[in-house]
Amino acid sequence: MPETSSVDAAESEDVDVVVVGNVGMSGRKEFLLGNVPNRVSHGTRRTVVIVNTMQRVEEQAQKKRRFFR
């Protein structure tokens, strides 16, 4: 699981801050399983910053759609 790897790496490397993006599961999957940023933020004692990466992903998708028209 990516969140477990991230938390383990943060702990073993003794980092001060963990930065994760907010893109991930949504809807039923998120409700049942949780999402990676949520699990990382609750799984470590380190400071966690969750950055908004959704807008960037949407911009890239729009560029691809324009390119393939």
N, C-alpha and C positions, 0 to 999 in steps of 0.2 A: 504494500500500500504506500502511495507516495507520501502521505502525511506522516507515517511511521518513520520512513527514511529521513524525511526533513527534520523531524523532531530528534531522532537519534544523532544525525549529523550536527545539529545545533548544540546538542548537549556534549558530544565528544570533542567538538572543535571549540567549545566554550565561547560561542559568539554572543554578542550583546543584543543584536536585533535580528529577527527573522522577517524577511519581506516576502509576501506571497500575493499572487494576483487573485482577482475575484471571479475569474471565469471557471466554470465547472458545471457540476450537475445542478439541475433545478427541478422543480415540481415534485412528483412522487419519489423519485430516486433520492433527492436531497432530503426529503422528509423521512424516508426510511433509513437511509444510510449516512446522512450528514454529508457535508461537502468538505473538500480538502482545507480551505482556509479556516473553517470553523473547527475542524479537528486539530489543526496545527495550533490555533490560538488557545484551545483548551488542553492541549497535550504537552505544553512546555511551560516552564516558569520564566522563559525569556520574553522580552518585549516583542510583540508581533505587530507588524504594520501590514494591513491589507490594502493594496492599491487597486484602483479602478482600471482594469485592463479591458473591460467590455467594450468601451467606445472605440478603442484602437482595433479590436478584432472586427467590429462592424465596419469601420472605415476600410480595412483591408479587403473585406468581402465585397464591398461596393466597388472598389477599384477592379477587382477580378471580374465582377459582373460586367462592368463597362468594357474591359479589355476583350472579353469573349463575345461581345455583341457584333 
